């Protein structure tokens, strides 16, 4: 293996499996990763979080690179970074980090919208619009970056061994990746350590027919990205509304029960 240092970036919208992918990459003995997303590192957070998703905002990449290299283990041949807003600046990153390698991932728009709405408490059509924005930037990245491989979240989570083989063929310098491990990440089932798993079904079950119609109203004007990523439109149905309503009721009851138990423990304290 050549001793030349390489920079590896995970390009992903938020809530799309990038944390598990990032943790998988850290199982390589050749990798040094930042302790979390590079955008939150002290010294660069004020820069990278100001207009994070605004592609017109210019970042001082040499300064950011210097700060990151103070934290990376520079004895390792592969330096890994994962911050979702890098998605809109991948071409700039390619110029600033040489040589730069990219692994791009995208998630089913319906599952993505459920996750983003749950965290942002916004209208689901806004999440669909954000997915389209990310999907278009990711499409540009896949077509224009010099060194990039990509797959869908569903393919990664559904067939991790195949994804492992794809990644190692793209970047043999990683040496090995352990897809059998459990990884800590947030999911629709909460935080915890789990093996690589496709949570799309659980997320889809939380979408009502009205949610599906709102998402479709955005996606119908973006046929190119739907076709490129091979995503199919979901038809709204009464079953979806009933399933989503049942899950909502169970979730609310569980939260109320936890809150009541918490109040009971507080009251029992002397």
Secondary structure in CASP SS format (residue, H / E / C, confidence):
PFRMAT SS
TARGET T0000
AUTHOR 0000-0000-0000
METHOD secondary structure of the structure
MODEL  1
X C 1.00
X C 1.00
X C 1.00
X C 1.00
X C 1.00
X E 1.00
X E 1.00
X E 1.00
X E 1.00
X E 1.00
X E 1.00
X E 1.00
X C 1.00
X C 1.00
X C 1.00
X C 1.00
X C 1.00
X H 1.00
X H 1.00
X H 1.00
X H 1.00
X H 1.00
X H 1.00
X H 1.00
X H 1.00
X C 1.00
X C 1.00
X C 1.00
X C 1.00
X C 1.00
X E 1.00
X E 1.00
X E 1.00
X C 1.00
X C 1.00
X C 1.00
X C 1.00
X H 1.00
X H 1.00
X H 1.00
X C 1.00
X C 1.00
X C 1.00
X C 1.00
X H 1.00
X H 1.00
X H 1.00
X H 1.00
X C 1.00
X C 1.00
X C 1.00
X C 1.00
X C 1.00
X C 1.00
X C 1.00
X C 1.00
X C 1.00
X C 1.00
X C 1.00
X C 1.00
X H 1.00
X H 1.00
X H 1.00
X H 1.00
X H 1.00
X H 1.00
X H 1.00
X H 1.00
X H 1.00
X C 1.00
X C 1.00
X C 1.00
X C 1.00
X C 1.00
X C 1.00
X C 1.00
X C 1.00
X E 1.00
X E 1.00
X E 1.00
X E 1.00
X C 1.00
X C 1.00
X H 1.00
X H 1.00
X H 1.00
X H 1.00
X H 1.00
X H 1.00
X H 1.00
X H 1.00
X H 1.00
X H 1.00
X H 1.00
X H 1.00
X H 1.00
X C 1.00
X C 1.00
X C 1.00
X E 1.00
X E 1.00
X E 1.00
X E 1.00
X E 1.00
X E 1.00
X E 1.00
X C 1.00
X C 1.00
X H 1.00
X H 1.00
X H 1.00
X H 1.00
X H 1.00
X H 1.00
X H 1.00
X H 1.00
X H 1.00
X H 1.00
X H 1.00
X H 1.00
X C 1.00
X C 1.00
X C 1.00
X H 1.00
X H 1.00
X H 1.00
X H 1.00
X H 1.00
X H 1.00
X H 1.00
X H 1.00
X H 1.00
X H 1.00
X H 1.00
X H 1.00
X H 1.00
X H 1.00
X H 1.00
X H 1.00
X H 1.00
X H 1.00
X H 1.00
X H 1.00
X H 1.00
X C 1.00
X C 1.00
X C 1.00
X E 1.00
X E 1.00
X E 1.00
X E 1.00
X E 1.00
X H 1.00
X H 1.00
X H 1.00
X H 1.00
X H 1.00
X H 1.00
X C 1.00
X H 1.00
X H 1.00
X H 1.00
X H 1.00
X H 1.00
X H 1.00
X H 1.00
X H 1.00
X H 1.00
X H 1.00
X H 1.00
X C 1.00
X H 1.00
X H 1.00
X H 1.00
X C 1.00
X C 1.00
X C 1.00
X C 1.00
X C 1.00
X C 1.00
X C 1.00
X E 1.00
X E 1.00
X E 1.00
X E 1.00
X E 1.00
X E 1.00
X C 1.00
X C 1.00
X E 1.00
X E 1.00
X E 1.00
X E 1.00
X E 1.00
X E 1.00
X C 1.00
X C 1.00
X C 1.00
X C 1.00
X H 1.00
X H 1.00
X H 1.00
X H 1.00
X H 1.00
X C 1.00
X C 1.00
X C 1.00
X C 1.00
X H 1.00
X H 1.00
X H 1.00
X H 1.00
X H 1.00
X H 1.00
X H 1.00
X H 1.00
X H 1.00
X H 1.00
X H 1.00
X C 1.00
X C 1.00
X C 1.00
X H 1.00
X H 1.00
X H 1.00
X H 1.00
X H 1.00
X H 1.00
X C 1.00
X C 1.00
X C 1.00
X C 1.00
X C 1.00
X C 1.00
X C 1.00
X C 1.00
X C 1.00
X H 1.00
X H 1.00
X H 1.00
X H 1.00
X H 1.00
X H 1.00
X H 1.00
X H 1.00
X H 1.00
X H 1.00
X H 1.00
X H 1.00
X H 1.00
X H 1.00
X H 1.00
X H 1.00
X H 1.00
X H 1.00
X H 1.00
X H 1.00
X H 1.00
X H 1.00
X H 1.00
X H 1.00
X H 1.00
X H 1.00
X H 1.00
X H 1.00
X H 1.00
X H 1.00
X H 1.00
X C 1.00
X C 1.00
END
